[in-house]
Amino acid sequence: MNDAEQARLAALIRARLAEIEEENARGRDGQAVVQLDQQSVGRLSRMDALQNQAMARAQQSRRDIETRRLRAALARIGSGEYGACEDCGDDIALRRLELDPAATRCITCARG
């Protein structure tokens, strides 16, 4: 992989990290504590609110995992290790990195 391809992938990673930050800002309201005031909200409405809260927290967890993977990919770019399979050491296909810039394994090793 040449420097221009690596720079393009680093830009993709940074753009995705910015998107995740925006998603985090929008998702904070959904994770707020659910008020259990029976006078203003019925039982089913509370259950729905609790379910929405749980889904918002699960989405946040997925975003946190993706953020860690993307930051690790940027660290690998900085150290010169980006694009090499962590299992066999072969180059990861450019197309695979374009689809998942945080990929750490070539398709052969990922298939197992």
BELVEN-V96097 format. One line per field, one symbol per residue. phi: phi as a letter, one per 40 degrees, with the letter a starting at -180 (. if undefined). burial: + if it has 24 or more other C-alpha atoms within 12 Angstrom, else -. A space follows every 10 residues. Layout:
# BELVEN-V96097
phi=???
burial=???
This chain:
# BELVEN-V96097
phi=.ccccccccc cccccccccc cccccccccc cccccbcccb bcdccccccc cccccccccc cccccccccc cccccccccg ccgbcccbgc ccddcccccb ccdbbccccc cg
burial=-----+--++ -+++-++--+ ---+-----+ +--------- ---------- -----+---+ --+--++--+ ++++-++--- -++++----- ++-+--+--+ ++++++---- --
